[in-house]
Amino acid sequence: VLEMVPNWAAGWFAFADALERGGDHAKAISAFNRTLEVDPSDPFGAALHLVRLGKPATSGVSAYVANLFDQYAPRYEAHLVQGLGYRAPILLTAGLNTLAPATHVFDHFIDLGCGTGLMGKALEGRFRRASGVDIASQMIKQAQKCGLYEDLDVAELLEYLRHQPENSADLILAADVFVYIGPLEEIFSQVRRVLKAGGVFGFTVQSHASADSTLSAGFELGEDLRFAHSETHLRQLAAKTGFEIAYSRQESARKDKGRDVPGLLIIAR
């Protein structure tokens, strides 16, 4: 078919996927690269498959993820909370309570990967101003409905952070967002720049039991096309970029196929 329709991106992706599953990784890499040549917007996630096959990961979120969540937006909250037992906002709120009393009100809260606004809802009444960013425009439309965010932007996280003023926030949270990003050092650095002295940075990540011993880069893309991060690596990144970890705990933020997905909650200053 591809000989007849050589510029069909979906066909190249299906061919590459079949080659990868069949174990012919060299030809799969070539076919995934061809998929990207035909359609650089990458609606199928070819770039993520190339990471699984050895290509270095970038610090950005792929267009594939944006498209996925744009389609997911109308049923996101119901499926995530009821179907997958999602509780990252609850976990992050509990972690914050170990640093500051529940009565403490943050001046400016930035919600990275805000989705439909579940993190803002969990923290309602505990911030004077909230800003949210998400790569999926349909998610932002859903977040607007809750009326809790003063500013909402459609942007890639790193690009968004680079445009934020220095020392302009005292709380930045990323609930179940870094599972879509491999290298985090530049994001950590930008979060540190945007935070005021003493500001709080909280996030959840996906992990697994052997992460520290097997993840030479500090992270790995799994079969579910989500990144798992090593706790040791995250602690090193935090120290390198000017953070002190105040609270950490092994916690599952959601389920997959009925089972808890191993994860880690970190609150840093």
ROVOVO-65954 format. One line per 10 residues: their letters; for each residue y, x, z of C-alpha. Coordinates in steps of 0.25 Angstrom, whole numbers. Each point is the difference from the previous one (the first is absolute). Example, Ala and Ser with C-alpha at 12.3 -4.5 7.8 and 13.67 -1.06 7.14 Angstrom:
// ROVOVO-65954
as	-18:49:31; 14:6:-2
This chain:
// ROVOVO-65954
vlemvpnwaa	0:0:0; 10:11:3; -3:6:-13; 5:-13:-6; 12:-2:10; 3:14:5; 13:-4:8; -7:-10:9; 3:5:14; -9:-10:7
gwfafadale	-11:4:-9; 2:15:3; 0:-3:15; -13:-8:-1; -6:12:-8; 5:10:10; -5:-8:12; -14:-1:-6; 0:15:-3; 4:2:15
rggdhakais	-11:-9:5; -10:7:-9; 3:13:5; 7:6:-12; 13:4:7; 5:10:-11; 0:-11:-10; 5:-10:10; 12:9:3; 3:0:-15
afnrtlevdp	-1:-15:-1; 9:-3:12; 10:10:-6; -1:-7:-13; 3:-13:8; 13:5:5; 4:6:-13; -2:-14:-6; 7:-7:11; 8:9:10
sdpfgaalhl	4:-12:9; -15:1:5; -3:-15:3; -15:3:2; 1:12:10; -5:11:-9; 9:10:8; -8:-3:13; -13:2:-7; 5:13:-5
vrlgkpatsg	3:4:15; -14:-4:3; -5:10:-11; 8:11:5; 15:-1:-5; 10:3:11; 6:-13:6; 15:-3:0; 9:-5:12; 3:-13:-8
vsayvanlfd	-6:-13:-1; -6:-4:-13; 4:-11:-9; -14:-5:1; 2:-3:15; 14:-7:-3; -7:-9:-11; -12:-3:10; 10:-4:11; 9:-8:-10
qyapryeahl	-13:-9:-3; -4:0:14; 13:-4:6; -1:-16:1; -13:1:8; 2:13:6; 2:-4:15; -11:-10:0; -10:9:-6; 4:12:8
vqglgyrapi	1:-6:14; -11:-10:-1; -9:6:-10; 1:15:4; 5:-1:14; 12:8:-2; 7:4:12; 8:13:-3; 14:-7:5; -7:-4:13
lltaglntla	-5:14:2; 13:6:-3; 8:-9:9; -10:3:11; 2:15:-2; 15:-2:0; -1:-6:14; -6:13:5; 13:7:-3; 10:-11:3
pathvfdhfi	0:-13:8; -2:-13:-8; 15:-3:3; 5:12:-8; 8:-4:-12; 0:11:-12; 13:1:-7; -5:2:-14; -15:-2:-4; -5:4:-14
dlgcgtglmg	-13:-6:-4; -7:9:-10; -10:-8:-9; 5:-13:6; -8:-9:-8; 3:-15:3; 6:4:14; -11:0:9; 5:12:8; 14:-6:1
kalegrfrra	-6:-13:5; -8:8:11; 13:7:5; 9:-12:-1; 11:0:10; -2:15:2; 10:5:-10; 14:-2:-4; -2:3:-14; -12:1:-9
sgvdiasqmi	-2:6:-14; -12:-1:-8; -6:7:-13; -12:-3:-8; -4:5:-14; -5:-15:-3; 12:-9:-4; -8:-13:3; -3:6:14; 15:1:2
kqaqkcglye	2:-14:-4; -9:-5:10; 6:9:11; 14:-6:-3; -5:-14:4; -2:5:15; 15:2:1; -2:12:9; 4:12:-9; 15:3:-3
dldvaelley	-4:9:-12; -12:-1:-9; -3:10:-11; -10:1:-11; -3:15:-1; -10:11:2; 0:5:15; 5:14:-3; 10:-4:-9; 6:-10:9
lrhqpensad	0:10:12; 7:10:-8; 12:-10:-2; 1:-3:15; 11:6:8; -3:11:10; -2:-4:14; 1:-15:-4; -12:-6:7; -6:0:14
lilaadvfvy	-14:-6:-4; -8:2:-13; -14:-6:-1; -11:0:-11; -11:-10:3; -12:3:-9; 8:6:-11; -4:15:0; -14:-5:-4; 6:0:-14
igpleeifsq	7:14:1; -7:13:1; 10:11:3; 9:-4:11; 9:12:4; 12:-3:-9; 0:-14:5; -1:5:15; 12:9:-3; 8:-11:-6
vrrvlkaggv	-3:-9:12; 4:11:9; 13:1:-7; 3:-15:0; -3:-1:15; 10:2:11; -4:10:11; -10:-6:9; -3:-10:-11; -15:-6:-1
fgftvqshas	-9:1:-12; -13:-8:1; -11:-2:-11; -15:-3:-2; -9:7:-9; -15:-1:-4; -9:10:5; -15:3:1; -9:8:10; -1:12:-8
adstlsagfe	14:1:-5; 4:12:7; -11:9:-4; -1:-5:-15; 14:-2:-4; 5:13:-5; 14:-5:-4; 1:-9:12; -3:-13:-8; -11:-5:-9
lgedlrfahs	0:-12:-10; -12:-9:3; -9:-9:-8; 10:-12:4; 11:8:-7; 7:2:13; 4:13:7; -6:4:13; 8:10:8; -4:10:10
ethlrqlaak	5:-1:14; 1:15:1; 8:1:-13; 10:-11:5; 2:7:13; 4:13:-8; 9:-8:-9; 7:-6:11; 3:13:7; 4:6:-13
tgfeiaysrq	10:-10:-3; 6:-2:14; -8:-11:7; -7:0:13; -12:-10:1; 2:-9:12; -11:-9:-2; -13:0:-9; -12:-8:0; -12:-3:-9
esarkdkgrd	2:-14:-4; -5:-9:-12; 11:-7:-7; -9:-9:-8; -14:-3:-5; -7:2:-13; -13:-7:-3; 0:-6:14; 0:14:7; 12:7:7
vpglliiar	6:11:-9; 2:13:9; 15:3:2; 10:7:8; 13:-5:6; 11:10:3; 14:-1:7; 9:12:-1; 14:4:4
